[in-house]
């Protein structure tokens, strides 16, 4: 019996102690390598990914092992279900499941590693026309994912209507706690009232990834042009109203530039950007599961440029 196989993955009841454990790979890497060997996989040159939510290592340059703590089991269910449901249904590469199992109550997946350069490494340095081109591709990718039938993922929790109603109830308290400026907080009641009309609660739900952000894209350059070559990380997938997935690229990538906003929306299939759409997107941005305007809006000086939420929606979705 090897030393590694006698080690056990611990039980955590809170996210904080799990994060401390994840930050110290010496505590869990031997177990991860033992899992890899138990599937007959090469554990010779592992690389630990320091960022991310779960325990993640690469096994050589072809495979990734993701181990999910029991308290994040929902992410395993989401990732596993999404990769199975999307397999063979997109033009863009996504990881494929090679092996799966459970160790000490921790579920894990071995998936293929996609090729390309991480979007977050390239995005900041791209010229404007390339950014617009990529945002058009991202809009089109979101739309193509949303055309895939949900299958078993139609039953994934939380249900859209339940999530939105819970987020509406907690919205003011959340953004007060996160330090949103009073001038924006003042408009919340009006916005939430509008949101009940603007956000379809019972429309047929579509595949929502929730995190179309540069960290989850792979890009490649061909003849000087950068293109989207892969999407990964399906741990937050749910079913709901389609506009929700425009929020990540709007906040992190479009940065209030009219050309970028237009490219994203046209790629997605929206021909015009009217006040109703802006208002709905503003409401959804405040109701997103990970909503935190102070850390997520990538527009220089936006706090000073907008006097209230109406001016803010005009700033974010300019054009």
C-alpha positions, -999 to +999 in steps of 0.1 A: +000+000+000+015+033-010+017+062+014-007+083-008-035+058-008-036+057+029-041+095+031-077+106+033-094+137+020-108+155+050-143+167+057-149+204+056-180+222+069-170+257+058-155+272+026-128+290+045-110+259+059-114+242+024-097+273+008-068+270+032-064+233+024-065+240-014-038+266-010-014+240+004-010+213-023+014+193-002-017+182+017-037+169-013-014+164-043-003+129-033-040+119-032-047+135-065-018+116-081-030+084-065-064+090-081-047+095-115-027+063-111-059+043-101-072+051-136-039+041-152-031+078-161+003+093-162+010+112-130+046+120-139+045+158-145+015+173-126+009+210-126-013+225-098-036+254-109-035+278-081-066+298-092-101+284-094-126+270-069-118+232-067-086+211-065-073+212-101-041+197-116-030+189-151-017+155-159+008+161-187-005+184-214-035+163-224-056+159-192-070+178-162-081+163-129-107+182-110-116+172-074-146+187-058-151+190-020-185+176-009-196+211+000-193+221-037-209+189-050-234+210-069-205+222-091-195+186-099-232+178-108-233+209-130-199+203-147-205+166-153-241+171-166-231+200-188-201+183-205-223+152-212-251+173-226-230+196-247-208+169-261-208+169-299-234+197-300-211+228-304-187+239-331-163+251-304-142+226-284-151+219-248-135+194-225-146+157-227-149+135-197-123+107-196-129+093-161-149+100-130-153+087-095-154+095-058-126+095-032-135+098+005-168+114-005-151+139-028-164+135-064-138+140-093-136+143-130-107+136-154-113+157-185-094+165-217-072+196-217-080+221-245-053+238-265-049+276-268-039+306-248-059+316-218-081+346-227-071+366-196-035+365-208-043+379-242-074+401-238-058+432-222-033+436-250-055+432-280-063+461-304-098+473-304-110+457-336-098+423-324-117+428-291-148+436-311-143+405-333-139+382-303-169+397-285-190+389-317-177+353-315-185+351-278-220+364-284-225+338-311-211+311-288-235+320-260-263+317-285-252+283-298-248+269-262-284+282-255-297+263-285-286+230-271-315+211-254-312+211-216-320+174-212-315+164-175-301+198-167-337+212-169-340+200-133-308+215-120-310+236-088-316+265-082-347+269-104-346+302-123-378+317-108-368+307-072-333+321-077-345+355-091-371+359-063-345+351-036-320+375-052-346+402-054-354+398-017-317+400-007-306+425-033-306+457-013-290+440+018-263+424-005-253+456-023-254+477+009-230+451+025-207+452-006-205+490-003-223+501-034-225+539-033-257+554-018-266+572-051-269+538-068-287+521-038-313+548-040-325+535-074-327+499-063-364+498-053-374+513-087-352+489-106-365+458-087-401+469-094-392+471-131-373+438-129-405+419-120-420+429-154-387+429-174-373+395-164-393+365-176-397+341-146-415+313-164-402+315-200-388+283-214-353+281-198-321+278-217-285+266-209-268+293-187-231+290-181-230+321-158-194+329-163-184+338-198-152+356-187-116+358-201-104+332-175-127+306-190-119+311-227-090+298-248-078+318-278-055+311-307-039+334-333-040+326-370-024+350-394-024+378-368-061+373-360-072+360-326-102+337-324-121+318-297-109+282-297-124+267-266-146+273-235-143+255-202-155+256-166-192+245-164-194+243-126-220+271-123-244+260-151-281+265-145-313+269-166-330+303-170-335+334-190-310+338-219-299+375-212-282+364-179-252+351-198-245+385-215-235+399-181-200+385-178-188+398-212-206+431-206-190+438-173-155+423-178-149+428-216-172+453-233-162+480-207-188+505-220-173+508-255-202+511-280-184+491-307-177+462-283-213+463-268-227+462-304-205+433-314-214+412-284-252+418-288-252+413-326-232+381-322-258+369-297-286+379-321-299+412-308-302+437-337-309+467-315-300+479-281-331+497-266-338+511-232-358+481-222-329+457-229-305+480-210-328+482-181-333+444-180-295+438-182-289+463-154-315+445-132-299+411-140-264+425-133-276+434-098-293+401-093-265+378-106-254+352-081-219+367-080-230+403-083-206+429-070-205+460-091-175+476-073-153+447-084-169+437-117-174+468-138-143+474-158-149+510-168-124+535-155-141+560-132-176+547-136-185+556-100-180+593-109-194+592-144-229+580-134-252+598-110-277+569-106-285+534-119-302+548-151-270+567-160-250+536-151-270+513-175-263+539-203-226+538-194-223+500-194-244+494-225-234+524-244-246+529-280 
